[in-house]
Amino acid sequence: MKKNYFFIGLLLASGILVSFSGKENIENVKKFTQNFHQLNAAGSPGGRTGAPGDGNCTSCHSGTVQSGSGFNLVTLTSGGTAVTDYQPGTTYQVNVTMSTNNAKNGFEIVALSPSNTAAGTFAITDATNTKTISSGGKTRVTHKSAGTAATSWSFNWTAPATNIGTITFYLATNQTNSNNSDTGDIIRTSQHPFGSQAGIAESKQIETSIAYQANTNSLNIQLDSKVEGPVFVNVVDLGGKSVFTENLGNVSAGESALSVRLNQELNNGIYLVNVSVNNNMIAKKVYISK
């Protein structure tokens, strides 16, 4: 009988120890999660841009990804002049901007070729607020701790030495609520394609006409393509800012009629609308007037 009491006592003691151990493990997990989240103030861990092969910021921050079209802005400038396409071998200043006055923010950006390999090289010009990181064999740029107080960051990017077709900058931004937790942040991803100046005249794969329809705030696109594949539309203002980007899905070779509604009211004026089919780009100027 005494042996039974002793055995039961051992079981009860073990249960209590497991209970305390479980609670301690839960607290340790909570501490680790919070510390990991705080560590991200020093920059993205990499591979969070939403580009092919990448994840996104929801790997560390709860919530769903939202479209960054019109909110995330990427501008390339050369000698102070904004450009909408690149010259091989040329170095450009890249400006990443979030359309917000939020107090604490972050970003990660990567440039990819049509085959989703790294395109060009980045160079840091503001070491206080930005840094490069590597993930998946690709170099990226992200914020540093001091840079979280900004809504705009700049750095240099040198285009590939030869024309490799349309290069797409994949950008993820994080508009945080500064609660030292992984909840309540707003993650936005966007794509910003730039064609090659060397290849614009040579491209014979697609033809298009584009008209703006004021009553629906939309672009009507008549497309004649010799290739099939995904269609991207990128609207750039005359200041060189990408103000709208949308993936319209896949089209077959031949004629297509497409329509895309802009998700914001743009100011009246002339805009450059880039349309690409399977990374073959054509650009048209469109006058928006409401």
Contacts in CASP RR format, 6 or more apart in sequence:
PFRMAT RR
TARGET T0000
AUTHOR 0000-0000-0000
METHOD contacts of the structure
MODEL  1
MKKNYFFIGLLLASGILVSFSGKENIENVKKFTQNFHQLNAAGSPGGRTG
APGDGNCTSCHSGTVQSGSGFNLVTLTSGGTAVTDYQPGTTYQVNVTMST
NNAKNGFEIVALSPSNTAAGTFAITDATNTKTISSGGKTRVTHKSAGTAA
TSWSFNWTAPATNIGTITFYLATNQTNSNNSDTGDIIRTSQHPFGSQAGI
AESKQIETSIAYQANTNSLNIQLDSKVEGPVFVNVVDLGGKSVFTENLGN
VSAGESALSVRLNQELNNGIYLVNVSVNNNMIAKKVYISK
33 182 0 8 1.000
34 180 0 8 1.000
34 181 0 8 1.000
36 60 0 8 1.000
37 60 0 8 1.000
37 61 0 8 1.000
37 180 0 8 1.000
37 181 0 8 1.000
37 182 0 8 1.000
38 180 0 8 1.000
40 60 0 8 1.000
41 145 0 8 1.000
41 148 0 8 1.000
42 144 0 8 1.000
42 145 0 8 1.000
43 106 0 8 1.000
43 108 0 8 1.000
43 131 0 8 1.000
43 133 0 8 1.000
43 142 0 8 1.000
43 143 0 8 1.000
43 144 0 8 1.000
43 145 0 8 1.000
44 57 0 8 1.000
44 106 0 8 1.000
44 107 0 8 1.000
44 108 0 8 1.000
44 133 0 8 1.000
44 140 0 8 1.000
44 142 0 8 1.000
44 143 0 8 1.000
44 172 0 8 1.000
45 60 0 8 1.000
45 133 0 8 1.000
45 135 0 8 1.000
46 108 0 8 1.000
46 133 0 8 1.000
46 134 0 8 1.000
46 135 0 8 1.000
46 140 0 8 1.000
46 142 0 8 1.000
47 53 0 8 1.000
47 54 0 8 1.000
47 55 0 8 1.000
47 108 0 8 1.000
47 110 0 8 1.000
47 135 0 8 1.000
47 136 0 8 1.000
47 140 0 8 1.000
48 54 0 8 1.000
48 55 0 8 1.000
48 56 0 8 1.000
48 57 0 8 1.000
48 59 0 8 1.000
48 60 0 8 1.000
48 108 0 8 1.000
48 172 0 8 1.000
49 55 0 8 1.000
49 56 0 8 1.000
49 108 0 8 1.000
49 109 0 8 1.000
49 110 0 8 1.000
49 140 0 8 1.000
49 170 0 8 1.000
49 171 0 8 1.000
49 172 0 8 1.000
49 189 0 8 1.000
50 56 0 8 1.000
50 65 0 8 1.000
50 170 0 8 1.000
50 172 0 8 1.000
50 189 0 8 1.000
51 110 0 8 1.000
51 112 0 8 1.000
51 116 0 8 1.000
51 168 0 8 1.000
51 170 0 8 1.000
52 112 0 8 1.000
52 116 0 8 1.000
53 116 0 8 1.000
54 110 0 8 1.000
54 135 0 8 1.000
54 170 0 8 1.000
56 65 0 8 1.000
56 172 0 8 1.000
56 187 0 8 1.000
56 189 0 8 1.000
57 65 0 8 1.000
57 108 0 8 1.000
57 172 0 8 1.000
57 174 0 8 1.000
57 185 0 8 1.000
57 187 0 8 1.000
58 64 0 8 1.000
58 65 0 8 1.000
58 187 0 8 1.000
60 182 0 8 1.000
61 174 0 8 1.000
61 182 0 8 1.000
61 183 0 8 1.000
61 184 0 8 1.000
61 185 0 8 1.000
61 187 0 8 1.000
62 182 0 8 1.000
62 183 0 8 1.000
62 184 0 8 1.000
62 185 0 8 1.000
63 183 0 8 1.000
63 184 0 8 1.000
63 185 0 8 1.000
63 187 0 8 1.000
64 187 0 8 1.000
65 187 0 8 1.000
65 188 0 8 1.000
65 189 0 8 1.000
66 186 0 8 1.000
66 187 0 8 1.000
66 188 0 8 1.000
66 189 0 8 1.000
67 188 0 8 1.000
67 189 0 8 1.000
67 190 0 8 1.000
67 263 0 8 1.000
68 173 0 8 1.000
68 188 0 8 1.000
68 189 0 8 1.000
68 190 0 8 1.000
68 245 0 8 1.000
69 190 0 8 1.000
69 244 0 8 1.000
69 245 0 8 1.000
69 246 0 8 1.000
69 263 0 8 1.000
70 99 0 8 1.000
70 190 0 8 1.000
70 242 0 8 1.000
70 243 0 8 1.000
70 244 0 8 1.000
70 245 0 8 1.000
70 263 0 8 1.000
70 264 0 8 1.000
71 98 0 8 1.000
71 99 0 8 1.000
71 100 0 8 1.000
71 173 0 8 1.000
71 188 0 8 1.000
71 190 0 8 1.000
72 96 0 8 1.000
72 97 0 8 1.000
72 98 0 8 1.000
72 99 0 8 1.000
72 171 0 8 1.000
72 173 0 8 1.000
72 188 0 8 1.000
72 189 0 8 1.000
72 190 0 8 1.000
72 192 0 8 1.000
73 95 0 8 1.000
73 96 0 8 1.000
73 97 0 8 1.000
73 98 0 8 1.000
73 99 0 8 1.000
73 241 0 8 1.000
73 242 0 8 1.000
73 243 0 8 1.000
74 94 0 8 1.000
74 95 0 8 1.000
74 96 0 8 1.000
74 97 0 8 1.000
74 109 0 8 1.000
74 169 0 8 1.000
74 171 0 8 1.000
74 190 0 8 1.000
74 192 0 8 1.000
74 241 0 8 1.000
74 242 0 8 1.000
75 82 0 8 1.000
75 94 0 8 1.000
75 95 0 8 1.000
75 97 0 8 1.000
75 239 0 8 1.000
75 240 0 8 1.000
75 241 0 8 1.000
75 242 0 8 1.000
76 82 0 8 1.000
76 83 0 8 1.000
76 84 0 8 1.000
76 86 0 8 1.000
76 92 0 8 1.000
76 93 0 8 1.000
76 94 0 8 1.000
76 157 0 8 1.000
76 194 0 8 1.000
76 240 0 8 1.000
77 83 0 8 1.000
77 92 0 8 1.000
77 93 0 8 1.000
77 95 0 8 1.000
77 240 0 8 1.000
78 87 0 8 1.000
78 90 0 8 1.000
78 91 0 8 1.000
78 92 0 8 1.000
78 93 0 8 1.000
79 93 0 8 1.000
80 93 0 8 1.000
82 238 0 8 1.000
82 239 0 8 1.000
82 240 0 8 1.000
82 241 0 8 1.000
83 92 0 8 1.000
83 194 0 8 1.000
83 240 0 8 1.000
84 194 0 8 1.000
84 195 0 8 1.000
84 236 0 8 1.000
84 240 0 8 1.000
84 272 0 8 1.000
84 274 0 8 1.000
84 283 0 8 1.000
85 194 0 8 1.000
85 195 0 8 1.000
85 196 0 8 1.000
85 197 0 8 1.000
85 200 0 8 1.000
85 283 0 8 1.000
86 92 0 8 1.000
86 159 0 8 1.000
86 167 0 8 1.000
86 194 0 8 1.000
86 195 0 8 1.000
86 196 0 8 1.000
86 197 0 8 1.000
87 159 0 8 1.000
87 196 0 8 1.000
87 197 0 8 1.000
87 198 0 8 1.000
88 159 0 8 1.000
88 160 0 8 1.000
88 161 0 8 1.000
88 162 0 8 1.000
88 163 0 8 1.000
88 196 0 8 1.000
88 198 0 8 1.000
89 158 0 8 1.000
89 159 0 8 1.000
89 160 0 8 1.000
89 161 0 8 1.000
90 158 0 8 1.000
90 159 0 8 1.000
91 123 0 8 1.000
91 156 0 8 1.000
91 157 0 8 1.000
91 158 0 8 1.000
91 159 0 8 1.000
92 156 0 8 1.000
92 157 0 8 1.000
92 158 0 8 1.000
92 159 0 8 1.000
93 125 0 8 1.000
93 154 0 8 1.000
93 155 0 8 1.000
93 156 0 8 1.000
93 157 0 8 1.000
94 109 0 8 1.000
94 141 0 8 1.000
94 154 0 8 1.000
94 155 0 8 1.000
94 156 0 8 1.000
94 157 0 8 1.000
94 169 0 8 1.000
95 152 0 8 1.000
95 153 0 8 1.000
95 154 0 8 1.000
96 107 0 8 1.000
96 109 0 8 1.000
96 141 0 8 1.000
96 152 0 8 1.000
96 153 0 8 1.000
96 154 0 8 1.000
96 171 0 8 1.000
96 173 0 8 1.000
97 151 0 8 1.000
97 152 0 8 1.000
97 241 0 8 1.000
98 105 0 8 1.000
98 106 0 8 1.000
98 107 0 8 1.000
98 151 0 8 1.000
98 152 0 8 1.000
98 173 0 8 1.000
98 175 0 8 1.000
100 151 0 8 1.000
100 175 0 8 1.000
101 151 0 8 1.000
102 151 0 8 1.000
102 175 0 8 1.000
102 176 0 8 1.000
103 149 0 8 1.000
103 178 0 8 1.000
104 148 0 8 1.000
104 149 0 8 1.000
104 176 0 8 1.000
104 178 0 8 1.000
105 143 0 8 1.000
105 148 0 8 1.000
105 150 0 8 1.000
105 151 0 8 1.000
105 173 0 8 1.000
105 174 0 8 1.000
105 175 0 8 1.000
105 176 0 8 1.000
106 142 0 8 1.000
106 143 0 8 1.000
106 147 0 8 1.000
106 148 0 8 1.000
106 173 0 8 1.000
106 174 0 8 1.000
106 176 0 8 1.000
107 142 0 8 1.000
107 143 0 8 1.000
107 153 0 8 1.000
107 171 0 8 1.000
107 172 0 8 1.000
107 173 0 8 1.000
107 174 0 8 1.000
108 133 0 8 1.000
108 140 0 8 1.000
108 141 0 8 1.000
108 142 0 8 1.000
108 171 0 8 1.000
108 172 0 8 1.000
109 140 0 8 1.000
109 141 0 8 1.000
109 142 0 8 1.000
109 169 0 8 1.000
109 170 0 8 1.000
109 171 0 8 1.000
109 172 0 8 1.000
110 118 0 8 1.000
110 138 0 8 1.000
110 139 0 8 1.000
110 140 0 8 1.000
110 169 0 8 1.000
110 170 0 8 1.000
111 118 0 8 1.000
111 119 0 8 1.000
111 120 0 8 1.000
111 122 0 8 1.000
111 157 0 8 1.000
111 167 0 8 1.000
111 168 0 8 1.000
111 169 0 8 1.000
111 170 0 8 1.000
112 118 0 8 1.000
112 119 0 8 1.000
112 138 0 8 1.000
112 167 0 8 1.000
112 168 0 8 1.000
112 170 0 8 1.000
113 119 0 8 1.000
113 160 0 8 1.000
113 164 0 8 1.000
113 165 0 8 1.000
113 167 0 8 1.000
114 164 0 8 1.000
114 165 0 8 1.000
114 166 0 8 1.000
114 279 0 8 1.000
117 138 0 8 1.000
118 137 0 8 1.000
118 138 0 8 1.000
118 139 0 8 1.000
119 159 0 8 1.000
119 160 0 8 1.000
119 164 0 8 1.000
119 167 0 8 1.000
120 157 0 8 1.000
120 158 0 8 1.000
120 159 0 8 1.000
120 160 0 8 1.000
120 167 0 8 1.000
121 139 0 8 1.000
121 157 0 8 1.000
121 158 0 8 1.000
122 132 0 8 1.000
122 139 0 8 1.000
122 140 0 8 1.000
122 141 0 8 1.000
122 155 0 8 1.000
122 156 0 8 1.000
122 157 0 8 1.000
123 155 0 8 1.000
123 156 0 8 1.000
123 157 0 8 1.000
123 158 0 8 1.000
124 130 0 8 1.000
124 131 0 8 1.000
124 132 0 8 1.000
124 141 0 8 1.000
124 155 0 8 1.000
124 156 0 8 1.000
125 154 0 8 1.000
125 155 0 8 1.000
125 156 0 8 1.000
126 153 0 8 1.000
126 154 0 8 1.000
126 155 0 8 1.000
128 144 0 8 1.000
128 146 0 8 1.000
128 147 0 8 1.000
129 143 0 8 1.000
129 144 0 8 1.000
129 146 0 8 1.000
129 147 0 8 1.000
129 150 0 8 1.000
129 153 0 8 1.000
130 141 0 8 1.000
130 142 0 8 1.000
130 143 0 8 1.000
130 144 0 8 1.000
130 147 0 8 1.000
130 153 0 8 1.000
130 154 0 8 1.000
130 155 0 8 1.000
131 141 0 8 1.000
131 142 0 8 1.000
131 143 0 8 1.000
131 144 0 8 1.000
132 139 0 8 1.000
132 140 0 8 1.000
132 141 0 8 1.000
132 142 0 8 1.000
133 139 0 8 1.000
133 140 0 8 1.000
133 141 0 8 1.000
133 142 0 8 1.000
134 140 0 8 1.000
141 153 0 8 1.000
141 155 0 8 1.000
143 150 0 8 1.000
143 153 0 8 1.000
147 153 0 8 1.000
148 176 0 8 1.000
159 167 0 8 1.000
159 196 0 8 1.000
160 167 0 8 1.000
162 198 0 8 1.000
163 196 0 8 1.000
163 198 0 8 1.000
163 199 0 8 1.000
164 196 0 8 1.000
165 195 0 8 1.000
165 196 0 8 1.000
165 199 0 8 1.000
165 279 0 8 1.000
165 281 0 8 1.000
166 193 0 8 1.000
166 194 0 8 1.000
166 195 0 8 1.000
166 196 0 8 1.000
166 276 0 8 1.000
166 279 0 8 1.000
166 280 0 8 1.000
166 281 0 8 1.000
167 193 0 8 1.000
167 194 0 8 1.000
167 195 0 8 1.000
167 196 0 8 1.000
168 191 0 8 1.000
168 192 0 8 1.000
168 193 0 8 1.000
168 194 0 8 1.000
168 232 0 8 1.000
169 191 0 8 1.000
169 192 0 8 1.000
169 193 0 8 1.000
169 194 0 8 1.000
170 189 0 8 1.000
170 190 0 8 1.000
170 191 0 8 1.000
170 192 0 8 1.000
171 189 0 8 1.000
171 190 0 8 1.000
171 191 0 8 1.000
171 192 0 8 1.000
172 187 0 8 1.000
172 188 0 8 1.000
172 189 0 8 1.000
173 187 0 8 1.000
173 188 0 8 1.000
173 189 0 8 1.000
174 185 0 8 1.000
174 186 0 8 1.000
174 187 0 8 1.000
175 185 0 8 1.000
175 186 0 8 1.000
175 188 0 8 1.000
176 184 0 8 1.000
176 185 0 8 1.000
176 186 0 8 1.000
177 184 0 8 1.000
177 185 0 8 1.000
190 242 0 8 1.000
190 245 0 8 1.000
191 232 0 8 1.000
191 234 0 8 1.000
191 245 0 8 1.000
191 247 0 8 1.000
192 234 0 8 1.000
192 242 0 8 1.000
192 245 0 8 1.000
193 232 0 8 1.000
193 234 0 8 1.000
193 245 0 8 1.000
193 274 0 8 1.000
193 276 0 8 1.000
193 281 0 8 1.000
195 274 0 8 1.000
195 281 0 8 1.000
200 281 0 8 1.000
200 283 0 8 1.000
203 280 0 8 1.000
203 281 0 8 1.000
203 282 0 8 1.000
204 226 0 8 1.000
205 225 0 8 1.000
205 226 0 8 1.000
205 227 0 8 1.000
205 277 0 8 1.000
205 280 0 8 1.000
206 223 0 8 1.000
206 224 0 8 1.000
206 225 0 8 1.000
206 226 0 8 1.000
206 227 0 8 1.000
206 275 0 8 1.000
206 276 0 8 1.000
206 277 0 8 1.000
206 280 0 8 1.000
206 281 0 8 1.000
206 282 0 8 1.000
207 223 0 8 1.000
207 224 0 8 1.000
207 225 0 8 1.000
207 282 0 8 1.000
208 221 0 8 1.000
208 222 0 8 1.000
208 223 0 8 1.000
208 224 0 8 1.000
208 275 0 8 1.000
208 282 0 8 1.000
208 284 0 8 1.000
209 221 0 8 1.000
209 222 0 8 1.000
209 284 0 8 1.000
210 219 0 8 1.000
210 220 0 8 1.000
210 221 0 8 1.000
210 222 0 8 1.000
210 273 0 8 1.000
210 275 0 8 1.000
210 284 0 8 1.000
210 286 0 8 1.000
211 219 0 8 1.000
211 220 0 8 1.000
211 286 0 8 1.000
212 218 0 8 1.000
212 219 0 8 1.000
212 220 0 8 1.000
212 286 0 8 1.000
212 287 0 8 1.000
212 288 0 8 1.000
212 289 0 8 1.000
213 219 0 8 1.000
213 220 0 8 1.000
213 259 0 8 1.000
214 289 0 8 1.000
214 290 0 8 1.000
216 261 0 8 1.000
217 261 0 8 1.000
217 262 0 8 1.000
217 265 0 8 1.000
217 290 0 8 1.000
218 259 0 8 1.000
218 260 0 8 1.000
218 261 0 8 1.000
218 262 0 8 1.000
219 233 0 8 1.000
219 235 0 8 1.000
219 259 0 8 1.000
219 260 0 8 1.000
219 262 0 8 1.000
219 273 0 8 1.000
219 286 0 8 1.000
220 257 0 8 1.000
220 258 0 8 1.000
220 259 0 8 1.000
221 233 0 8 1.000
221 256 0 8 1.000
221 257 0 8 1.000
221 258 0 8 1.000
221 259 0 8 1.000
221 260 0 8 1.000
221 275 0 8 1.000
222 255 0 8 1.000
222 256 0 8 1.000
222 257 0 8 1.000
223 231 0 8 1.000
223 251 0 8 1.000
223 255 0 8 1.000
223 256 0 8 1.000
223 257 0 8 1.000
223 258 0 8 1.000
223 275 0 8 1.000
223 277 0 8 1.000
224 254 0 8 1.000
224 255 0 8 1.000
224 256 0 8 1.000
225 251 0 8 1.000
225 253 0 8 1.000
225 254 0 8 1.000
225 256 0 8 1.000
225 277 0 8 1.000
225 280 0 8 1.000
226 253 0 8 1.000
226 254 0 8 1.000
227 253 0 8 1.000
227 277 0 8 1.000
227 278 0 8 1.000
227 280 0 8 1.000
228 250 0 8 1.000
228 251 0 8 1.000
228 252 0 8 1.000
228 253 0 8 1.000
228 277 0 8 1.000
228 278 0 8 1.000
229 249 0 8 1.000
229 250 0 8 1.000
229 251 0 8 1.000
229 277 0 8 1.000
229 278 0 8 1.000
230 247 0 8 1.000
230 248 0 8 1.000
230 249 0 8 1.000
230 250 0 8 1.000
230 277 0 8 1.000
230 278 0 8 1.000
231 247 0 8 1.000
231 248 0 8 1.000
231 249 0 8 1.000
231 250 0 8 1.000
231 251 0 8 1.000
231 258 0 8 1.000
231 275 0 8 1.000
231 276 0 8 1.000
231 277 0 8 1.000
232 245 0 8 1.000
232 246 0 8 1.000
232 247 0 8 1.000
232 248 0 8 1.000
232 274 0 8 1.000
232 275 0 8 1.000
232 276 0 8 1.000
233 244 0 8 1.000
233 245 0 8 1.000
233 246 0 8 1.000
233 248 0 8 1.000
233 260 0 8 1.000
233 273 0 8 1.000
233 274 0 8 1.000
233 275 0 8 1.000
234 242 0 8 1.000
234 244 0 8 1.000
234 245 0 8 1.000
234 273 0 8 1.000
234 274 0 8 1.000
234 276 0 8 1.000
235 242 0 8 1.000
235 243 0 8 1.000
235 244 0 8 1.000
235 245 0 8 1.000
235 262 0 8 1.000
235 266 0 8 1.000
235 271 0 8 1.000
235 272 0 8 1.000
235 273 0 8 1.000
235 274 0 8 1.000
236 242 0 8 1.000
236 243 0 8 1.000
236 271 0 8 1.000
236 272 0 8 1.000
236 273 0 8 1.000
236 274 0 8 1.000
237 243 0 8 1.000
237 266 0 8 1.000
237 271 0 8 1.000
237 272 0 8 1.000
238 269 0 8 1.000
238 270 0 8 1.000
238 271 0 8 1.000
238 272 0 8 1.000
243 264 0 8 1.000
243 266 0 8 1.000
243 271 0 8 1.000
244 262 0 8 1.000
244 263 0 8 1.000
244 264 0 8 1.000
244 266 0 8 1.000
246 260 0 8 1.000
248 258 0 8 1.000
248 260 0 8 1.000
251 258 0 8 1.000
251 277 0 8 1.000
265 290 0 8 1.000
266 288 0 8 1.000
267 288 0 8 1.000
268 288 0 8 1.000
268 289 0 8 1.000
268 290 0 8 1.000
269 287 0 8 1.000
269 288 0 8 1.000
269 289 0 8 1.000
270 285 0 8 1.000
270 286 0 8 1.000
270 287 0 8 1.000
270 288 0 8 1.000
271 285 0 8 1.000
271 286 0 8 1.000
271 287 0 8 1.000
271 288 0 8 1.000
272 283 0 8 1.000
272 284 0 8 1.000
272 285 0 8 1.000
272 286 0 8 1.000
273 283 0 8 1.000
273 284 0 8 1.000
273 285 0 8 1.000
273 286 0 8 1.000
274 281 0 8 1.000
274 282 0 8 1.000
274 283 0 8 1.000
275 281 0 8 1.000
275 282 0 8 1.000
275 283 0 8 1.000
275 284 0 8 1.000
276 282 0 8 1.000
END
